[in-house]
Amino acid sequence: MFCVVPTPGDSVRCGPEYTNVRPWETVGYNPDFPAVPPAVPIPVNLLALDCATEHCSVALWRDGMVDQRLEHAGQRHSELLLPMVTSVLRHAGLGARDLHAVAVTVGPGSFTGLRIGTAVAQGFAFGAGVPAVPVGTLEALAEGAGAERVLACIDARMNEIYAAAYVRLDVGIWRAALEPVVLPPEALELPAGAGWVGVGNAFARYAERLSAVRAQLDRVDGDAFPQARHVAAIAAALVRSGAAAAPDALVPVYVRDKVALTLAER
């Protein structure tokens, strides 16, 4: 559960017995009690990871201030991720025990990248004794769009795309108008309403096959990709609302089960 602050300046308290566990600015995780939402906003040190695409990024959220490391990783996520985590924590003068939560994109995306990201996030969350926050890859992509209605689409390979549509409710808080799906580009339909923007590399890689949808969008950014700083913004909102999980609840959300075309399909 999340430990809460009944009044500013008070100690953090957990569960029905209100056992003091840390200084007031800290939010903790206690698996023995059900979740209790914060009574007042609590400052958050949050580590966010993203390995879902060909990019690899790590961000440290410190009560709204974000420090990010970003690389075009290709297939080097396992090589880059831990040094990036070390770099961002060292720059802030923090250790794992100073974190209040760890967030990671859980999918859809690269199967290997998702497994790497969730495994590292689980390790840090277990080691620090803090909750984990799963964030959808396409939701993180939407967060960076700077719009209220976002159609997020990334290349799923095998001539298909991952797509989802989101409507912003508040800072870092989204409602899915279209849950993440995998489908051929030409099968994608825009949800009802005006003011939609499109983001993600699927719009660049399948421009012709997405032309019908593109014509209905206010603008398109085919160069956009998920980043850890956007994961952090979503996760911080979730942490403050009490919507986090035990580290072992982190699992990749693949959306698709099939990983390769058959010879006949090729």
GIKA-V589634 format. One record per backbone hydrogen bond with DSSP energy under -1.0 kcal/mol. CO is the residue of the C=O (numbers start at 1). NH is the residue of the N-H. E is the energy in kcal/mol with one decimal. If there is no record, write none. Layout:
BEGIN
co=(CO	CO)
nh=(NH	NH)
e=(E	E)
END
This chain:
BEGIN
co=(1	4	7	12	13	14	15	22	23	30	44	45	45	46	47	48	49	50	52	54	54	56	57	58	59	60	61	62	65	67	69	71	71	73	76	77	80	81	82	83	84	85	86	87	88	89	95	96	101	102	103	104	106	107	110	111	112	113	114	115	116	117	118	119	120	121	122	123	124	125	125	131	132	133	135	136	137	138	139	140	142	148	149	150	151	152	153	154	157	160	161	162	163	164	165	165	166	167	170	173	173	175	178	181	183	184	185	196	197	198	199	200	201	202	206	208	210	211	213	214	219	221	227	227	228	229	230	231	232	233	234	235	236	237	238	239	242	245	246	247	254	262)
nh=(30	13	10	21	4	19	18	12	26	33	63	100	101	61	103	59	105	57	110	73	74	71	50	69	48	67	46	65	62	60	58	56	73	76	80	81	84	85	86	87	88	89	90	91	92	94	98	99	47	133	49	135	253	137	114	115	116	117	118	119	120	121	122	123	124	125	126	127	128	129	130	102	245	104	106	140	141	142	143	144	145	168	197	166	199	164	202	162	160	156	183	154	181	152	177	178	150	175	173	169	170	167	165	163	161	187	188	218	151	221	153	203	205	206	210	211	214	215	216	217	198	200	230	231	232	233	234	235	236	237	238	239	240	241	243	242	244	132	249	250	256	266)
e=(-1.3	-2.9	-2.3	-1.3	-3.0	-1.3	-1.5	-1.3	-2.1	-1.1	-2.5	-3.2	-1.0	-3.2	-3.3	-2.6	-1.5	-2.2	-3.1	-1.6	-2.1	-2.5	-2.2	-3.0	-3.0	-1.8	-2.8	-1.4	-3.3	-2.6	-2.3	-2.9	-1.0	-2.0	-2.1	-2.7	-1.9	-2.2	-2.6	-2.2	-2.3	-2.2	-2.5	-2.3	-1.0	-2.5	-1.8	-1.6	-1.9	-2.5	-1.9	-2.4	-4.4	-2.0	-2.8	-2.0	-2.3	-2.6	-2.6	-2.0	-2.3	-2.4	-2.5	-2.2	-2.4	-2.5	-2.9	-2.4	-2.3	-1.2	-2.0	-1.8	-2.8	-1.9	-2.1	-2.2	-1.9	-2.0	-2.1	-1.1	-1.9	-3.1	-1.8	-2.8	-2.3	-1.9	-1.5	-2.8	-1.7	-2.3	-2.0	-2.2	-2.2	-2.8	-2.3	-1.9	-2.7	-2.6	-1.9	-2.8	-1.7	-2.7	-1.9	-2.3	-2.7	-1.8	-1.5	-3.1	-3.2	-2.6	-2.7	-1.5	-2.6	-2.3	-1.6	-1.4	-2.8	-1.8	-1.7	-1.4	-2.7	-2.0	-1.0	-1.7	-2.7	-1.4	-1.8	-2.8	-2.8	-1.4	-2.0	-3.0	-2.1	-1.2	-2.6	-1.2	-1.3	-3.0	-2.3	-1.7	-2.4	-1.8)
END
